[in-house]
């Protein structure tokens, strides 16, 4: 039976909390999972993915699902800073020991996947992203005519899904980041010095063009990193396909942890 500890404060200044899901057979060898929820950095909550926390714990991971500050009240780089703060809190907490850095993996959904990419480059955690948006500055520049809208069908009367997606993409991007900060939000400008194992899952028809992800992968490959990409047919986004590709995600992470362990011996 999974034991859940709720609302553990990891940042007193901003009153940020995490939930922890403990597997039934927690030992010193238990692997650690961080899951980053999505929501375009302006919405989303750890409580909405409780079901996933239970599944991940049942798969053998001590699973942490933190909340982070949300826009528009908290603009970029607030969520990114919170994610980094959370990792350092975890390192120093009672829930890890010195060797656990090599036992930590992460999954990020949508904008949570972008946070996971940021951390993967800094800390080397084996990482799976589900529909992580990666291109912001060039996309905004190339879509100057698009009007931002949270619900473009209702607000702007748009009917084509591609147009609705573009309006939403522009809305959440500019809700989180001011235009001068967009290049720093771009995933291809993150520090990937410590990147180890990365598995990106995306739909064929995402919120933006798949070419954005391919451009990032090309850059990472040029830096001699190993990246896997799985393209899922259709237009499902992140949590819409989470259940169907959870096994593939966990298989990748288990193999990555085994590889890291073998490399250390």
BALOBA-1460 file (C-alpha; in Angstrom, 3 decimals):
// residues 265
<rec num="1" residu="x" x="0.000" y="0.000" z="0.000"/>
<rec num="2" residu="x" x="1.329" y="3.437" z="-0.962"/>
<rec num="3" residu="x" x="1.853" y="5.868" z="1.915"/>
<rec num="4" residu="x" x="1.371" y="9.547" z="1.053"/>
<rec num="5" residu="x" x="2.868" y="12.466" z="2.976"/>
<rec num="6" residu="x" x="1.139" y="15.623" z="1.839"/>
<rec num="7" residu="x" x="2.081" y="19.291" z="1.832"/>
<rec num="8" residu="x" x="5.670" y="19.064" z="3.023"/>
<rec num="9" residu="x" x="7.076" y="22.586" z="2.828"/>
<rec num="10" residu="x" x="10.290" y="22.826" z="0.825"/>
<rec num="11" residu="x" x="10.428" y="26.631" z="0.503"/>
<rec num="12" residu="x" x="9.272" y="28.607" z="3.531"/>
<rec num="13" residu="x" x="9.738" y="31.956" z="1.819"/>
<rec num="14" residu="x" x="7.195" y="31.186" z="-0.898"/>
<rec num="15" residu="x" x="5.228" y="28.545" z="1.032"/>
<rec num="16" residu="x" x="5.907" y="25.911" z="-1.620"/>
<rec num="17" residu="x" x="4.960" y="22.326" z="-0.869"/>
<rec num="18" residu="x" x="5.514" y="18.835" z="-2.174"/>
<rec num="19" residu="x" x="3.683" y="15.557" z="-1.773"/>
<rec num="20" residu="x" x="5.691" y="12.357" z="-1.357"/>
<rec num="21" residu="x" x="4.442" y="8.913" z="-2.330"/>
<rec num="22" residu="x" x="6.286" y="6.082" z="-0.614"/>
<rec num="23" residu="x" x="6.263" y="2.598" z="-2.147"/>
<rec num="24" residu="x" x="5.240" y="-0.320" z="0.000"/>
<rec num="25" residu="x" x="8.768" y="-1.696" z="0.254"/>
<rec num="26" residu="x" x="10.865" y="1.451" z="0.759"/>
<rec num="27" residu="x" x="14.528" y="0.642" z="1.433"/>
<rec num="28" residu="x" x="17.864" y="2.422" z="1.168"/>
<rec num="29" residu="x" x="17.994" y="1.176" z="-2.440"/>
<rec num="30" residu="x" x="14.661" y="2.746" z="-3.375"/>
<rec num="31" residu="x" x="14.799" y="4.866" z="-6.519"/>
<rec num="32" residu="x" x="13.575" y="8.456" z="-6.410"/>
<rec num="33" residu="x" x="11.224" y="10.044" z="-8.942"/>
<rec num="34" residu="x" x="10.441" y="13.739" z="-9.323"/>
<rec num="35" residu="x" x="7.339" y="14.493" z="-11.361"/>
<rec num="36" residu="x" x="6.811" y="18.017" z="-12.704"/>
<rec num="37" residu="x" x="3.213" y="18.892" z="-13.477"/>
<rec num="38" residu="x" x="2.252" y="20.946" z="-16.511"/>
<rec num="39" residu="x" x="-0.194" y="23.777" z="-17.034"/>
<rec num="40" residu="x" x="1.756" y="26.363" z="-19.008"/>
<rec num="41" residu="x" x="3.333" y="27.743" z="-15.810"/>
<rec num="42" residu="x" x="0.072" y="29.573" z="-15.048"/>
<rec num="43" residu="x" x="-2.035" y="26.693" z="-13.704"/>
<rec num="44" residu="x" x="-1.719" y="23.106" z="-12.505"/>
<rec num="45" residu="x" x="-1.363" y="21.506" z="-9.097"/>
<rec num="46" residu="x" x="0.211" y="18.425" z="-7.575"/>
<rec num="47" residu="x" x="-3.188" y="17.214" z="-6.366"/>
<rec num="48" residu="x" x="-4.407" y="16.740" z="-9.957"/>
<rec num="49" residu="x" x="-1.811" y="14.024" z="-10.575"/>
<rec num="50" residu="x" x="-2.266" y="12.103" z="-7.335"/>
<rec num="51" residu="x" x="-3.257" y="9.047" z="-9.381"/>
<rec num="52" residu="x" x="0.096" y="9.176" z="-11.155"/>
<rec num="53" residu="x" x="2.008" y="9.549" z="-7.897"/>
<rec num="54" residu="x" x="0.383" y="6.335" z="-6.687"/>
<rec num="55" residu="x" x="1.241" y="4.545" z="-9.946"/>
<rec num="56" residu="x" x="4.863" y="5.662" z="-9.807"/>
<rec num="57" residu="x" x="5.169" y="4.572" z="-6.174"/>
<rec num="58" residu="x" x="3.663" y="1.204" z="-7.059"/>
<rec num="59" residu="x" x="6.363" y="0.920" z="-9.730"/>
<rec num="60" residu="x" x="8.946" y="1.166" z="-6.943"/>
<rec num="61" residu="x" x="9.809" y="4.868" z="-6.867"/>
<rec num="62" residu="x" x="9.668" y="7.173" z="-3.889"/>
<rec num="63" residu="x" x="7.819" y="9.845" z="-5.834"/>
<rec num="64" residu="x" x="7.883" y="13.566" z="-5.146"/>
<rec num="65" residu="x" x="5.412" y="15.893" z="-6.841"/>
<rec num="66" residu="x" x="6.145" y="19.532" z="-5.983"/>
<rec num="67" residu="x" x="4.152" y="22.643" z="-6.685"/>
<rec num="68" residu="x" x="5.946" y="25.746" z="-7.908"/>
<rec num="69" residu="x" x="5.049" y="29.409" z="-8.258"/>
<rec num="70" residu="x" x="2.644" y="30.221" z="-11.070"/>
<rec num="71" residu="x" x="2.242" y="33.108" z="-13.507"/>
<rec num="72" residu="x" x="1.115" y="35.792" z="-14.048"/>
<rec num="73" residu="x" x="1.893" y="36.710" z="-10.448"/>
<rec num="74" residu="x" x="5.268" y="34.999" z="-10.752"/>
<rec num="75" residu="x" x="7.028" y="35.571" z="-14.068"/>
<rec num="76" residu="x" x="10.054" y="33.776" z="-15.517"/>
<rec num="77" residu="x" x="12.362" y="32.580" z="-14.072"/>
<rec num="78" residu="x" x="10.228" y="31.890" z="-10.959"/>
<rec num="79" residu="x" x="9.170" y="28.316" z="-11.778"/>
<rec num="80" residu="x" x="12.671" y="27.454" z="-13.019"/>
<rec num="81" residu="x" x="14.188" y="28.850" z="-9.820"/>
<rec num="82" residu="x" x="11.690" y="26.901" z="-7.725"/>
<rec num="83" residu="x" x="12.549" y="23.675" z="-9.538"/>
<rec num="84" residu="x" x="16.250" y="24.170" z="-8.846"/>
<rec num="85" residu="x" x="15.539" y="25.146" z="-5.237"/>
<rec num="86" residu="x" x="13.464" y="21.997" z="-4.816"/>
<rec num="87" residu="x" x="16.295" y="19.755" z="-6.010"/>
<rec num="88" residu="x" x="18.745" y="21.330" z="-3.577"/>
<rec num="89" residu="x" x="16.187" y="20.996" z="-0.779"/>
<rec num="90" residu="x" x="15.798" y="17.312" z="-1.674"/>
<rec num="91" residu="x" x="19.577" y="16.777" z="-1.582"/>
<rec num="92" residu="x" x="19.714" y="18.232" z="1.936"/>
<rec num="93" residu="x" x="16.506" y="16.643" z="3.221"/>
<rec num="94" residu="x" x="15.898" y="13.586" z="5.380"/>
<rec num="95" residu="x" x="14.529" y="11.816" z="2.311"/>
<rec num="96" residu="x" x="17.906" y="11.331" z="0.626"/>
<rec num="97" residu="x" x="21.429" y="10.373" z="1.552"/>
<rec num="98" residu="x" x="24.707" y="11.226" z="-0.135"/>
<rec num="99" residu="x" x="24.505" y="8.466" z="-2.744"/>
<rec num="100" residu="x" x="20.932" y="9.226" z="-3.777"/>
<rec num="101" residu="x" x="21.930" y="11.770" z="-6.420"/>
<rec num="102" residu="x" x="22.550" y="8.754" z="-8.636"/>
<rec num="103" residu="x" x="19.105" y="7.319" z="-7.844"/>
<rec num="104" residu="x" x="17.028" y="10.321" z="-8.918"/>
<rec num="105" residu="x" x="15.043" y="10.369" z="-12.153"/>
<rec num="106" residu="x" x="12.345" y="12.698" z="-13.402"/>
<rec num="107" residu="x" x="9.339" y="12.933" z="-15.675"/>
<rec num="108" residu="x" x="7.897" y="16.259" z="-16.764"/>
<rec num="109" residu="x" x="4.589" y="16.871" z="-18.521"/>
<rec num="110" residu="x" x="4.191" y="19.774" z="-20.949"/>
<rec num="111" residu="x" x="5.701" y="22.902" z="-19.333"/>
<rec num="112" residu="x" x="6.805" y="20.625" z="-16.498"/>
<rec num="113" residu="x" x="8.836" y="18.823" z="-19.141"/>
<rec num="114" residu="x" x="10.615" y="22.074" z="-19.930"/>
<rec num="115" residu="x" x="11.518" y="22.389" z="-16.245"/>
<rec num="116" residu="x" x="12.739" y="18.788" z="-16.304"/>
<rec num="117" residu="x" x="14.972" y="19.573" z="-19.306"/>
<rec num="118" residu="x" x="16.448" y="22.520" z="-17.420"/>
<rec num="119" residu="x" x="17.276" y="20.318" z="-14.430"/>
<rec num="120" residu="x" x="18.508" y="17.402" z="-16.554"/>
<rec num="121" residu="x" x="21.219" y="19.610" z="-17.983"/>
<rec num="122" residu="x" x="22.284" y="20.837" z="-14.566"/>
<rec num="123" residu="x" x="22.152" y="17.633" z="-12.533"/>
<rec num="124" residu="x" x="22.261" y="14.748" z="-14.996"/>
<rec num="125" residu="x" x="19.054" y="13.092" z="-13.821"/>
<rec num="126" residu="x" x="17.722" y="10.544" z="-16.318"/>
<rec num="127" residu="x" x="14.694" y="12.335" z="-17.715"/>
<rec num="128" residu="x" x="11.539" y="11.695" z="-19.706"/>
<rec num="129" residu="x" x="9.562" y="14.600" z="-21.148"/>
<rec num="130" residu="x" x="5.970" y="14.365" z="-22.300"/>
<rec num="131" residu="x" x="5.232" y="17.069" z="-24.890"/>
<rec num="132" residu="x" x="7.742" y="19.562" z="-23.516"/>
<rec num="133" residu="x" x="7.581" y="22.931" z="-25.315"/>
<rec num="134" residu="x" x="11.094" y="24.024" z="-26.216"/>
<rec num="135" residu="x" x="10.961" y="27.018" z="-28.583"/>
<rec num="136" residu="x" x="9.630" y="30.378" z="-27.462"/>
<rec num="137" residu="x" x="11.572" y="33.411" z="-28.733"/>
<rec num="138" residu="x" x="11.678" y="32.419" z="-32.417"/>
<rec num="139" residu="x" x="8.113" y="31.098" z="-32.303"/>
<rec num="140" residu="x" x="6.738" y="34.360" z="-30.892"/>
<rec num="141" residu="x" x="8.699" y="36.334" z="-33.491"/>
<rec num="142" residu="x" x="7.381" y="34.135" z="-36.311"/>
<rec num="143" residu="x" x="3.761" y="34.326" z="-35.096"/>
<rec num="144" residu="x" x="3.381" y="38.056" z="-34.559"/>
<rec num="145" residu="x" x="-0.112" y="37.979" z="-36.075"/>
<rec num="146" residu="x" x="-1.445" y="35.414" z="-33.576"/>
<rec num="147" residu="x" x="-3.636" y="36.842" z="-30.806"/>
<rec num="148" residu="x" x="-2.978" y="35.230" z="-27.426"/>
<rec num="149" residu="x" x="-5.964" y="33.561" z="-25.774"/>
<rec num="150" residu="x" x="-6.468" y="31.009" z="-23.025"/>
<rec num="151" residu="x" x="-9.595" y="29.710" z="-24.783"/>
<rec num="152" residu="x" x="-9.487" y="30.995" z="-28.358"/>
<rec num="153" residu="x" x="-12.647" y="29.165" z="-29.375"/>
<rec num="154" residu="x" x="-14.659" y="31.083" z="-26.813"/>
<rec num="155" residu="x" x="-12.672" y="34.325" z="-26.731"/>
<rec num="156" residu="x" x="-11.820" y="34.753" z="-30.425"/>
<rec num="157" residu="x" x="-14.338" y="32.497" z="-32.149"/>
<rec num="158" residu="x" x="-11.623" y="30.332" z="-33.692"/>
<rec num="159" residu="x" x="-12.642" y="26.904" z="-34.944"/>
<rec num="160" residu="x" x="-9.476" y="25.332" z="-36.393"/>
<rec num="161" residu="x" x="-7.599" y="23.386" z="-33.722"/>
<rec num="162" residu="x" x="-4.219" y="24.506" z="-35.079"/>
<rec num="163" residu="x" x="-5.230" y="28.167" z="-34.668"/>
<rec num="164" residu="x" x="-6.631" y="27.534" z="-31.194"/>
<rec num="165" residu="x" x="-3.363" y="25.847" z="-30.231"/>
<rec num="166" residu="x" x="-1.305" y="28.779" z="-31.503"/>
<rec num="167" residu="x" x="-3.374" y="31.283" z="-29.540"/>
<rec num="168" residu="x" x="-2.955" y="29.209" z="-26.382"/>
<rec num="169" residu="x" x="0.783" y="28.741" z="-26.929"/>
<rec num="170" residu="x" x="1.263" y="32.478" z="-27.264"/>
<rec num="171" residu="x" x="-0.939" y="33.098" z="-24.223"/>
<rec num="172" residu="x" x="0.904" y="30.848" z="-21.797"/>
<rec num="173" residu="x" x="4.346" y="31.812" z="-23.107"/>
<rec num="174" residu="x" x="3.782" y="35.545" z="-22.626"/>
<rec num="175" residu="x" x="1.909" y="35.004" z="-19.368"/>
<rec num="176" residu="x" x="5.042" y="33.416" z="-17.922"/>
<rec num="177" residu="x" x="7.849" y="35.310" z="-19.649"/>
<rec num="178" residu="x" x="8.324" y="38.918" z="-20.672"/>
<rec num="179" residu="x" x="9.504" y="39.288" z="-24.306"/>
<rec num="180" residu="x" x="13.113" y="40.227" z="-23.411"/>
<rec num="181" residu="x" x="13.392" y="37.004" z="-21.372"/>
<rec num="182" residu="x" x="12.155" y="34.641" z="-24.078"/>
<rec num="183" residu="x" x="15.630" y="33.623" z="-25.334"/>
<rec num="184" residu="x" x="16.527" y="32.527" z="-21.787"/>
<rec num="185" residu="x" x="13.331" y="30.455" z="-21.673"/>
<rec num="186" residu="x" x="14.265" y="28.640" z="-24.907"/>
<rec num="187" residu="x" x="15.307" y="25.083" z="-24.085"/>
<rec num="188" residu="x" x="18.233" y="25.160" z="-26.505"/>
<rec num="189" residu="x" x="19.820" y="27.882" z="-24.384"/>
<rec num="190" residu="x" x="19.906" y="25.785" z="-21.203"/>
<rec num="191" residu="x" x="23.151" y="24.424" z="-19.808"/>
<rec num="192" residu="x" x="23.432" y="20.760" z="-20.847"/>
<rec num="193" residu="x" x="26.914" y="20.065" z="-19.500"/>
<rec num="194" residu="x" x="25.676" y="17.283" z="-17.220"/>
<rec num="195" residu="x" x="22.949" y="15.823" z="-19.427"/>
<rec num="196" residu="x" x="22.975" y="12.028" z="-19.287"/>
<rec num="197" residu="x" x="19.852" y="10.141" z="-20.433"/>
<rec num="198" residu="x" x="16.979" y="11.922" z="-22.168"/>
<rec num="199" residu="x" x="13.806" y="10.442" z="-23.668"/>
<rec num="200" residu="x" x="11.420" y="12.891" z="-25.336"/>
<rec num="201" residu="x" x="7.869" y="11.855" z="-26.223"/>
<rec num="202" residu="x" x="5.808" y="14.094" z="-28.499"/>
<rec num="203" residu="x" x="2.694" y="13.789" z="-30.609"/>
<rec num="204" residu="x" x="2.913" y="14.193" z="-34.364"/>
<rec num="205" residu="x" x="0.625" y="17.244" z="-34.112"/>
<rec num="206" residu="x" x="1.648" y="19.111" z="-30.994"/>
<rec num="207" residu="x" x="0.825" y="22.645" z="-29.866"/>
<rec num="208" residu="x" x="3.733" y="23.706" z="-32.071"/>
<rec num="209" residu="x" x="5.663" y="22.125" z="-34.908"/>
<rec num="210" residu="x" x="7.620" y="18.943" z="-34.229"/>
<rec num="211" residu="x" x="10.539" y="20.628" z="-35.983"/>
<rec num="212" residu="x" x="11.157" y="22.618" z="-32.779"/>
<rec num="213" residu="x" x="11.964" y="19.408" z="-30.928"/>
<rec num="214" residu="x" x="14.081" y="18.118" z="-33.805"/>
<rec num="215" residu="x" x="16.107" y="21.339" z="-33.758"/>
<rec num="216" residu="x" x="16.832" y="20.867" z="-30.047"/>
<rec num="217" residu="x" x="17.767" y="17.221" z="-30.569"/>
<rec num="218" residu="x" x="20.124" y="18.211" z="-33.387"/>
<rec num="219" residu="x" x="21.860" y="20.665" z="-31.062"/>
<rec num="220" residu="x" x="22.151" y="18.098" z="-28.268"/>
<rec num="221" residu="x" x="23.465" y="15.496" z="-30.710"/>
<rec num="222" residu="x" x="26.109" y="17.984" z="-31.845"/>
<rec num="223" residu="x" x="27.168" y="18.162" z="-28.188"/>
<rec num="224" residu="x" x="27.537" y="14.353" z="-28.276"/>
<rec num="225" residu="x" x="24.540" y="13.569" z="-26.064"/>
<rec num="226" residu="x" x="22.331" y="10.505" z="-26.324"/>
<rec num="227" residu="x" x="18.657" y="11.324" z="-26.876"/>
<rec num="228" residu="x" x="15.691" y="9.142" z="-27.671"/>
<rec num="229" residu="x" x="12.590" y="10.512" z="-29.384"/>
<rec num="230" residu="x" x="9.221" y="8.802" z="-29.635"/>
<rec num="231" residu="x" x="6.624" y="10.402" z="-31.883"/>
<rec num="232" residu="x" x="3.040" y="9.396" z="-31.098"/>
<rec num="233" residu="x" x="0.498" y="9.658" z="-33.895"/>
<rec num="234" residu="x" x="-2.303" y="12.164" z="-33.503"/>
<rec num="235" residu="x" x="-2.525" y="15.321" z="-31.417"/>
<rec num="236" residu="x" x="-2.729" y="14.130" z="-27.824"/>
<rec num="237" residu="x" x="-0.722" y="16.339" z="-25.476"/>
<rec num="238" residu="x" x="1.271" y="15.226" z="-22.431"/>
<rec num="239" residu="x" x="-1.151" y="13.848" z="-19.830"/>
<rec num="240" residu="x" x="-3.559" y="12.809" z="-22.592"/>
<rec num="241" residu="x" x="-1.209" y="9.939" z="-23.479"/>
<rec num="242" residu="x" x="0.524" y="9.534" z="-20.103"/>
<rec num="243" residu="x" x="-1.162" y="6.260" z="-19.224"/>
<rec num="244" residu="x" x="-0.433" y="4.721" z="-22.616"/>
<rec num="245" residu="x" x="3.290" y="5.497" z="-22.511"/>
<rec num="246" residu="x" x="4.046" y="5.201" z="-18.810"/>
<rec num="247" residu="x" x="5.543" y="1.722" z="-19.195"/>
<rec num="248" residu="x" x="7.904" y="2.915" z="-21.957"/>
<rec num="249" residu="x" x="8.883" y="5.887" z="-19.811"/>
<rec num="250" residu="x" x="9.643" y="3.750" z="-16.765"/>
<rec num="251" residu="x" x="11.526" y="1.136" z="-18.800"/>
<rec num="252" residu="x" x="13.776" y="3.895" z="-20.119"/>
<rec num="253" residu="x" x="14.413" y="5.266" z="-16.618"/>
<rec num="254" residu="x" x="15.158" y="1.855" z="-15.097"/>
<rec num="255" residu="x" x="17.655" y="1.147" z="-17.879"/>
<rec num="256" residu="x" x="19.215" y="4.584" z="-17.443"/>
<rec num="257" residu="x" x="19.691" y="4.019" z="-13.711"/>
<rec num="258" residu="x" x="21.255" y="0.640" z="-14.413"/>
<rec num="259" residu="x" x="23.603" y="2.285" z="-16.906"/>
<rec num="260" residu="x" x="24.629" y="4.955" z="-14.411"/>
<rec num="261" residu="x" x="25.271" y="2.299" z="-11.778"/>
<rec num="262" residu="x" x="27.394" y="0.252" z="-14.189"/>
<rec num="263" residu="x" x="29.370" y="3.372" z="-15.142"/>
<rec num="264" residu="x" x="30.275" y="3.972" z="-11.489"/>
<rec num="265" residu="x" x="31.641" y="0.456" z="-10.995"/>
